[in-house]
Amino acid sequence: MSANIEQYQGNLQYAVDIVLCVDATGSMFPVLDNVKASALQFHDRLNDVMAKKGKAISQLRLKVIAFRDFGDDASDAIQQTDFLHLPTQAKDFEQFVRGIDASGGGDIPESGLEALALAINSPWETGLDRRRHVIVMFTDAPAHPLGTVGTSASTYPKNIPSSIDDLFEQWGYARSQTSVMEQSAKRLVLFAPDQAPWSDPIAEEWDLTLHFASKAGEGLEEFEMDEIIETIANSL
């Protein structure tokens, strides 16, 4: 019996969706190359860690949302891809990531919450046996409160929640009726400053959230990237 169970577990189909939200404002210039390099290695490193655990990902999709500041220049405040299948669409993924330039931003807070809202409302995979839906946020700045900056711009995304409380309802919680995320599949990893809204309320109050405090001008440390990949692999 146990041999059958082991064989069955070995044949489970794992689907992993990852949305990378990347702050592309001027202050990220010193670290953006590190973040981009980490993003480009993501697929291979995740596969390696999974292989060591005797698991294989049946489907890996990555989506990238580069964000700046709707209060500074609404025309390029958000640039994003669809979900891209890796490795088959690796060239498209690489082309987009390499094309992200650190520029603009204006004042200190950025439009990170808009990017997070777009990520939460992504068309997540609903099939296969086991799913993991991961959002990774890279930023060195706080965020404008939702609904306060750039909302009248033609490029401002439709259906963005008007407050962080409404965004939390979309993220959801156990037995939530309003969540757009699958409770058992979701994870949020923040590489963000130890200040609002990242540390509080998000890291404090949202479930299944990991927060690594970032400082302006400091890149993504290797161990932190490993931590993110282990988090995904261990939770499958």
Residue frames as qw, qx, qy, qz and C-alpha x, y, z in Angstrom:
[[0.000, 0.885, 0.466, 0.000, 0.00, 0.00, 0.00],
 [0.285, -0.824, 0.078, 0.483, 2.68, 2.47, 1.05],
 [0.445, -0.124, 0.576, 0.675, 4.61, 1.77, -2.16],
 [0.221, 0.641, 0.633, 0.374, 1.51, 2.78, -4.12],
 [0.160, -0.939, -0.233, 0.198, 1.20, 5.98, -2.13],
 [0.418, -0.582, 0.327, 0.616, 4.85, 6.81, -2.75],
 [0.388, 0.187, 0.663, 0.613, 4.46, 6.11, -6.43],
 [0.087, 0.823, 0.537, 0.165, 1.37, 8.30, -6.55],
 [0.264, -0.883, -0.031, 0.387, 3.14, 11.15, -4.78],
 [0.462, -0.307, 0.496, 0.668, 5.96, 10.84, -7.27],
 [0.260, 0.381, 0.682, 0.568, 3.48, 11.36, -10.08],
 [0.002, -0.805, -0.442, 0.396, 1.81, 14.44, -8.66],
 [0.412, 0.590, 0.281, 0.635, 1.58, 17.36, -11.05],
 [0.346, -0.603, -0.264, 0.669, 2.99, 20.53, -9.50],
 [0.299, 0.750, 0.304, 0.505, 2.02, 23.93, -10.91],
 [0.425, -0.513, -0.205, 0.718, 3.95, 27.01, -9.79],
 [0.237, 0.823, 0.280, 0.433, 2.91, 30.55, -10.72],
 [0.499, -0.435, -0.182, 0.727, 5.21, 33.39, -9.68],
 [0.212, 0.900, 0.226, 0.308, 4.55, 37.09, -10.12],
 [0.579, -0.181, -0.135, 0.783, 7.60, 39.32, -9.68],
 [0.024, 0.965, 0.243, 0.095, 6.74, 42.94, -8.83],
 [0.682, -0.037, -0.010, 0.730, 9.85, 45.02, -9.48],
 [0.079, -0.918, -0.117, 0.370, 10.32, 48.66, -8.46],
 [0.683, 0.338, 0.272, 0.587, 11.91, 50.28, -11.53],
 [0.032, -0.994, -0.093, -0.042, 12.32, 53.83, -10.17],
 [0.385, 0.785, -0.360, 0.326, 15.58, 55.77, -10.17],
 [0.420, -0.680, 0.516, -0.310, 16.52, 54.89, -6.58],
 [0.942, -0.074, 0.322, -0.057, 16.64, 51.20, -7.56],
 [0.565, 0.749, -0.345, -0.041, 19.42, 51.88, -10.08],
 [0.052, -0.631, 0.761, -0.143, 22.24, 50.45, -7.89],
 [0.464, -0.137, 0.837, -0.254, 20.37, 47.20, -7.20],
 [0.757, 0.385, 0.073, -0.522, 18.16, 46.64, -10.22],
 [0.509, 0.500, -0.680, -0.167, 20.83, 44.62, -12.05],
 [0.082, -0.208, 0.918, -0.329, 21.03, 42.25, -9.06],
 [0.594, 0.229, 0.512, -0.577, 17.26, 41.86, -8.95],
 [0.698, 0.511, -0.248, -0.435, 17.16, 41.24, -12.71],
 [0.313, 0.433, -0.846, 0.004, 19.96, 38.66, -12.50],
 [0.295, -0.048, 0.841, -0.451, 18.13, 36.91, -9.66],
 [0.688, 0.363, 0.233, -0.584, 14.91, 36.89, -11.67],
 [0.624, 0.525, -0.489, -0.309, 16.66, 35.35, -14.67],
 [0.191, 0.321, -0.912, 0.167, 18.16, 32.58, -12.50],
 [0.594, -0.148, 0.406, -0.679, 14.86, 31.86, -10.77],
 [0.888, 0.183, -0.184, -0.379, 13.77, 29.02, -13.02],
 [0.664, 0.356, -0.633, 0.177, 17.03, 27.05, -12.91],
 [0.007, 0.342, -0.705, 0.621, 17.53, 27.51, -9.19],
 [0.695, -0.095, 0.296, -0.649, 13.99, 26.49, -8.34],
 [0.888, 0.233, -0.333, -0.218, 14.30, 23.39, -10.54],
 [0.437, 0.403, -0.719, 0.360, 17.58, 22.45, -8.82],
 [0.271, -0.258, 0.628, -0.682, 16.10, 22.74, -5.33],
 [0.826, 0.047, 0.088, -0.555, 12.98, 20.79, -6.34],
 [0.777, 0.330, -0.533, -0.052, 15.11, 18.03, -7.92],
 [0.178, 0.354, -0.772, 0.497, 17.06, 17.65, -4.66],
 [0.493, -0.067, 0.543, -0.676, 13.72, 17.09, -2.93],
 [0.232, 0.096, 0.955, 0.159, 12.78, 14.46, -5.49],
 [0.369, 0.692, 0.519, -0.341, 10.06, 16.64, -7.00],
 [0.303, 0.091, 0.484, 0.816, 9.65, 18.14, -10.43],
 [0.287, 0.494, 0.232, -0.787, 7.57, 21.15, -11.41],
 [0.504, 0.411, 0.727, 0.219, 5.15, 20.16, -14.17],
 [0.253, 0.771, 0.348, 0.470, 4.31, 23.75, -15.06],
 [0.396, -0.485, -0.188, 0.757, 6.16, 26.93, -14.14],
 [0.240, 0.775, 0.362, 0.460, 4.79, 30.31, -15.20],
 [0.391, -0.374, -0.211, 0.814, 6.32, 33.68, -14.42],
 [0.141, 0.862, 0.366, 0.322, 4.78, 37.12, -14.78],
 [0.460, -0.131, -0.181, 0.859, 6.65, 40.40, -14.26],
 [0.023, -0.921, -0.359, -0.151, 5.15, 43.72, -13.21],
 [0.476, 0.045, -0.134, 0.868, 7.60, 46.64, -13.31],
 [0.139, -0.877, -0.456, -0.065, 6.25, 49.68, -11.48],
 [0.336, 0.249, -0.152, 0.896, 7.22, 53.29, -10.98],
 [0.042, -0.400, -0.520, 0.754, 4.99, 56.14, -9.77],
 [0.165, 0.687, 0.641, 0.299, 1.62, 57.27, -11.13],
 [0.184, -0.910, -0.208, 0.309, 2.25, 60.57, -9.36],
 [0.332, -0.560, 0.399, 0.646, 5.40, 61.20, -11.38],
 [0.285, 0.344, -0.586, -0.676, 4.70, 59.84, -14.89],
 [0.741, 0.114, 0.483, -0.453, 1.51, 57.84, -15.42],
 [0.697, 0.531, -0.328, -0.352, 2.54, 56.78, -18.93],
 [0.636, 0.323, -0.693, 0.100, 5.14, 54.26, -17.74],
 [0.443, -0.505, 0.495, -0.552, 4.07, 53.69, -14.14],
 [0.782, -0.087, 0.592, -0.176, 3.20, 50.06, -14.89],
 [0.509, 0.468, -0.623, -0.365, 4.73, 47.71, -17.46],
 [0.656, -0.216, 0.667, -0.280, 3.84, 44.04, -17.31],
 [0.226, 0.191, -0.873, -0.386, 3.93, 40.71, -19.07],
 [0.853, -0.172, -0.196, -0.452, 1.29, 38.01, -19.21],
 [0.772, -0.391, 0.501, -0.019, 2.12, 34.74, -17.48],
 [0.493, 0.623, -0.573, -0.200, 5.00, 33.24, -19.45],
 [0.989, -0.134, 0.047, -0.041, 5.62, 29.49, -19.50],
 [0.018, 0.755, -0.655, -0.017, 9.19, 28.58, -18.62],
 [0.408, -0.449, 0.346, 0.716, 11.37, 27.28, -20.14],
 [0.506, 0.491, 0.602, 0.374, 9.48, 27.56, -23.48],
 [0.155, 0.916, 0.221, 0.297, 9.02, 31.35, -23.23],
 [0.655, -0.503, -0.069, 0.560, 12.31, 32.02, -21.48],
 [0.420, 0.206, 0.249, 0.848, 13.45, 34.35, -24.29],
 [0.154, -0.734, -0.364, -0.552, 10.35, 36.57, -23.88],
 [0.628, -0.729, -0.232, 0.142, 10.87, 36.61, -20.11],
 [0.660, -0.252, 0.067, 0.705, 14.54, 37.49, -20.47],
 [0.271, 0.446, 0.320, 0.791, 13.86, 40.19, -23.05],
 [0.313, -0.821, -0.308, -0.364, 11.32, 41.91, -20.78],
 [0.693, -0.645, -0.121, 0.299, 13.47, 41.66, -17.64],
 [0.612, -0.060, 0.151, 0.774, 16.60, 42.94, -19.41],
 [0.150, 0.564, 0.354, 0.731, 14.57, 45.86, -20.77],
 [0.407, -0.838, -0.362, 0.033, 13.57, 47.19, -17.34],
 [0.419, 0.417, -0.202, 0.781, 15.41, 50.47, -16.70],
 [0.364, -0.590, -0.501, 0.518, 15.59, 52.30, -13.38],
 [0.150, 0.264, 0.170, 0.937, 14.19, 55.78, -14.00],
 [0.357, -0.528, -0.261, -0.725, 11.79, 58.36, -12.61],
 [0.488, -0.339, -0.737, 0.322, 9.85, 57.97, -9.41],
 [0.162, -0.739, -0.122, -0.643, 9.55, 61.59, -8.32],
 [0.457, -0.641, 0.353, -0.505, 8.77, 61.67, -4.58],
 [0.139, -0.395, 0.889, -0.184, 9.72, 58.83, -2.24],
 [0.637, 0.140, 0.692, -0.309, 6.56, 56.65, -2.17],
 [0.126, 0.206, -0.746, -0.621, 5.92, 54.64, -5.34],
 [0.724, 0.035, -0.125, -0.677, 2.96, 52.79, -6.87],
 [0.082, 0.258, -0.958, 0.093, 3.85, 49.46, -5.28],
 [0.437, 0.183, 0.720, -0.507, 0.34, 48.77, -4.00],
 [0.665, 0.497, -0.097, -0.549, -1.09, 49.09, -7.51],
 [0.404, 0.440, -0.788, -0.149, 1.48, 46.52, -8.66],
 [0.141, -0.082, 0.921, -0.353, 0.54, 44.26, -5.74],
 [0.598, 0.332, 0.393, -0.615, -3.17, 44.60, -6.60],
 [0.636, 0.504, -0.413, -0.414, -2.47, 43.63, -10.22],
 [0.198, 0.342, -0.916, 0.077, -0.45, 40.65, -8.99],
 [0.368, 0.061, 0.775, -0.510, -3.18, 39.45, -6.63],
 [0.659, 0.466, 0.271, -0.524, -5.72, 39.63, -9.45],
 [0.118, 0.448, -0.774, -0.431, -3.56, 37.63, -11.89],
 [0.860, 0.104, -0.216, -0.451, -5.14, 34.73, -13.83],
 [0.324, -0.499, 0.788, -0.159, -3.71, 32.04, -11.54],
 [0.407, 0.123, -0.873, -0.240, -3.51, 28.38, -12.50],
 [0.670, -0.234, 0.299, -0.638, -6.45, 26.38, -11.13],
 [0.936, 0.134, -0.252, -0.206, -5.60, 22.91, -12.47],
 [0.519, 0.386, -0.709, 0.283, -3.05, 20.14, -11.81],
 [0.682, -0.373, -0.617, 0.127, -2.69, 18.34, -8.46],
 [0.497, -0.632, -0.265, 0.531, -0.83, 20.88, -6.37],
 [0.305, 0.797, 0.166, 0.495, -0.48, 24.59, -6.89],
 [0.465, -0.515, -0.211, 0.689, 1.65, 27.35, -5.48],
 [0.234, 0.841, 0.273, 0.403, 0.85, 30.98, -6.28],
 [0.597, -0.430, -0.149, 0.661, 3.69, 33.26, -5.22],
 [0.208, 0.934, 0.090, 0.275, 4.00, 37.04, -5.36],
 [0.678, -0.261, -0.102, 0.680, 7.48, 38.49, -4.80],
 [0.076, 0.980, 0.149, 0.110, 7.74, 42.26, -4.26],
 [0.669, -0.051, -0.048, 0.740, 11.12, 44.01, -4.75],
 [0.068, 0.884, 0.170, 0.431, 11.16, 47.65, -3.64],
 [0.502, -0.029, -0.403, 0.765, 13.27, 50.07, -1.62],
 [0.115, -0.201, 0.037, -0.972, 10.45, 52.56, -0.99],
 [0.306, 0.325, 0.704, -0.553, 7.11, 52.92, 0.79],
 [0.131, 0.367, 0.763, 0.516, 3.95, 53.07, -1.33],
 [0.285, -0.144, -0.049, -0.946, 1.28, 55.67, -2.01],
 [0.429, 0.207, 0.734, -0.484, -2.02, 54.76, -0.34],
 [0.212, 0.320, 0.825, 0.415, -4.37, 53.21, -2.89],
 [0.062, 0.787, 0.601, 0.124, -6.82, 55.58, -4.51],
 [0.253, -0.838, -0.117, 0.469, -4.77, 58.71, -3.81],
 [0.138, -0.634, 0.441, 0.620, -2.37, 59.19, -6.73],
 [0.056, 0.298, -0.732, -0.610, -2.89, 59.05, -10.49],
 [0.404, 0.280, 0.848, -0.199, -6.30, 57.38, -10.36],
 [0.487, 0.715, 0.222, -0.449, -7.69, 59.66, -13.08],
 [0.006, 0.552, -0.659, -0.511, -4.88, 58.82, -15.53],
 [0.806, 0.302, -0.223, -0.456, -5.96, 56.84, -18.60],
 [0.558, 0.359, -0.743, 0.089, -3.18, 54.33, -17.87],
 [0.347, -0.319, 0.675, -0.567, -4.31, 53.72, -14.28],
 [0.175, -0.038, -0.967, -0.182, -5.41, 50.07, -14.17],
 [0.595, -0.335, -0.267, -0.681, -9.11, 49.32, -13.93],
 [0.844, -0.365, -0.336, -0.200, -10.60, 47.63, -10.88],
 [0.423, 0.248, -0.605, 0.628, -7.78, 48.51, -8.48],
 [0.441, -0.646, -0.595, 0.183, -9.16, 48.46, -4.91],
 [0.041, 0.841, 0.037, 0.538, -9.54, 51.94, -3.44],
 [0.416, -0.760, 0.377, -0.326, -8.00, 51.10, -0.05],
 [0.194, 0.416, -0.878, 0.135, -5.53, 48.71, 1.51],
 [0.519, -0.012, 0.689, -0.505, -8.39, 47.17, 3.51],
 [0.802, 0.424, 0.049, -0.417, -10.13, 46.29, 0.23],
 [0.489, 0.572, -0.656, -0.055, -6.85, 44.87, -1.08],
 [0.194, -0.295, 0.864, -0.358, -6.54, 42.74, 2.05],
 [0.733, 0.193, 0.426, -0.494, -10.02, 41.36, 1.38],
 [0.756, 0.534, -0.292, -0.240, -8.81, 40.28, -2.07],
 [0.194, 0.500, -0.823, 0.185, -5.69, 38.66, -0.58],
 [0.801, -0.273, -0.391, -0.361, -8.02, 36.86, 1.80],
 [0.211, -0.425, 0.750, -0.461, -7.65, 34.76, 4.93],
 [0.016, -0.081, -0.996, 0.044, -8.93, 31.40, 6.19],
 [0.123, 0.568, 0.803, -0.132, -12.64, 30.97, 5.35],
 [0.054, 0.417, -0.057, -0.906, -12.66, 34.34, 3.57],
 [0.529, 0.585, 0.606, -0.100, -15.60, 34.93, 1.22],
 [0.292, 0.923, 0.008, -0.251, -13.99, 37.80, -0.70],
 [0.454, -0.537, 0.567, 0.429, -10.57, 36.36, -1.56],
 [0.707, 0.623, -0.198, -0.271, -9.41, 36.15, -5.18],
 [0.180, 0.557, -0.808, 0.070, -6.37, 34.10, -4.09],
 [0.853, -0.147, -0.482, -0.134, -6.51, 30.36, -3.42],
 [0.525, -0.776, 0.247, -0.245, -5.87, 30.15, 0.32],
 [0.899, -0.286, 0.292, 0.155, -3.83, 26.92, 0.30],
 [0.777, 0.413, 0.167, 0.444, -1.74, 27.99, -2.71],
 [0.176, 0.925, -0.001, 0.338, -0.84, 31.61, -1.97],
 [0.677, -0.399, -0.125, 0.605, 2.41, 33.08, -0.62],
 [0.194, 0.956, 0.014, 0.221, 3.62, 36.68, -0.50],
 [0.750, -0.223, -0.060, 0.620, 7.34, 37.45, -0.20],
 [0.067, 0.992, 0.070, 0.076, 8.27, 41.08, 0.45],
 [0.658, -0.053, -0.041, 0.750, 11.75, 42.40, -0.15],
 [0.024, -0.800, -0.284, -0.528, 10.75, 45.86, 1.02],
 [0.112, 0.455, -0.436, 0.768, 11.61, 48.54, 3.60],
 [0.314, -0.344, -0.794, 0.392, 10.67, 48.14, 7.23],
 [0.136, 0.221, 0.211, -0.942, 7.94, 50.77, 6.95],
 [0.531, 0.493, 0.551, -0.414, 4.31, 51.20, 5.95],
 [0.816, -0.156, 0.060, -0.554, 2.58, 49.64, 4.16],
 [0.662, 0.305, -0.684, -0.031, 5.01, 46.72, 3.86],
 [0.217, 0.136, -0.828, 0.498, 5.91, 46.04, 7.50],
 [0.088, 0.443, 0.730, -0.513, 2.58, 47.24, 8.84],
 [0.772, -0.153, 0.387, -0.481, -0.11, 46.36, 7.98],
 [0.791, 0.337, -0.421, -0.290, 0.97, 43.80, 5.35],
 [0.471, 0.294, -0.794, 0.247, 3.74, 41.78, 7.04],
 [0.206, -0.169, 0.659, -0.703, 2.02, 42.21, 10.42],
 [0.588, 0.160, 0.419, -0.673, -1.53, 41.31, 9.48],
 [0.752, 0.366, -0.329, -0.439, -1.62, 39.38, 6.20],
 [0.856, -0.248, 0.453, -0.038, -1.26, 35.62, 6.41],
 [0.870, 0.206, 0.331, 0.302, 1.30, 33.50, 4.52],
 [0.311, 0.921, -0.083, 0.219, 3.59, 36.54, 4.12],
 [0.787, -0.248, -0.040, 0.564, 7.38, 36.68, 4.53],
 [0.130, 0.987, -0.006, 0.094, 9.15, 40.04, 4.89],
 [0.745, -0.083, -0.011, 0.661, 12.86, 40.65, 4.30],
 [0.062, -0.929, -0.121, 0.345, 13.66, 44.26, 5.16],
 [0.669, 0.420, 0.179, 0.587, 15.43, 46.05, 2.30],
 [0.256, -0.738, -0.047, 0.622, 17.45, 49.23, 2.50],
 [0.486, 0.861, 0.002, -0.153, 17.77, 51.75, -0.30],
 [0.271, 0.802, -0.529, -0.055, 20.78, 50.99, -2.50],
 [0.340, -0.382, 0.855, -0.081, 21.33, 47.46, -1.18],
 [0.504, 0.200, -0.668, -0.509, 20.80, 44.53, -3.52],
 [0.916, -0.182, -0.050, -0.353, 19.09, 41.21, -3.06],
 [0.265, -0.583, 0.765, -0.071, 21.46, 39.06, -1.03],
 [0.427, 0.196, -0.847, -0.247, 22.14, 35.54, -2.26],
 [0.037, -0.095, -0.923, 0.371, 20.85, 34.00, 0.95],
 [0.414, 0.321, 0.355, -0.774, 17.59, 35.90, 0.65],
 [0.582, 0.326, -0.473, -0.576, 17.05, 34.60, -2.87],
 [0.312, 0.100, -0.943, 0.050, 17.78, 31.08, -1.59],
 [0.182, 0.171, 0.708, -0.661, 15.28, 31.66, 1.21],
 [0.559, 0.332, -0.012, -0.760, 12.59, 32.65, -1.31],
 [0.568, 0.271, -0.694, -0.350, 13.28, 29.58, -3.45],
 [0.156, 0.022, -0.934, 0.320, 13.32, 27.25, -0.41],
 [0.370, 0.196, 0.462, -0.782, 10.02, 28.76, 0.72],
 [0.664, 0.305, -0.273, -0.626, 8.41, 27.85, -2.58],
 [0.517, 0.245, -0.814, -0.102, 9.97, 24.38, -2.79],
 [0.037, 0.030, -0.868, 0.494, 9.22, 23.44, 0.85],
 [0.454, 0.201, 0.389, -0.776, 5.60, 24.44, 0.56],
 [0.624, 0.241, -0.486, -0.562, 4.83, 22.15, -2.38]]
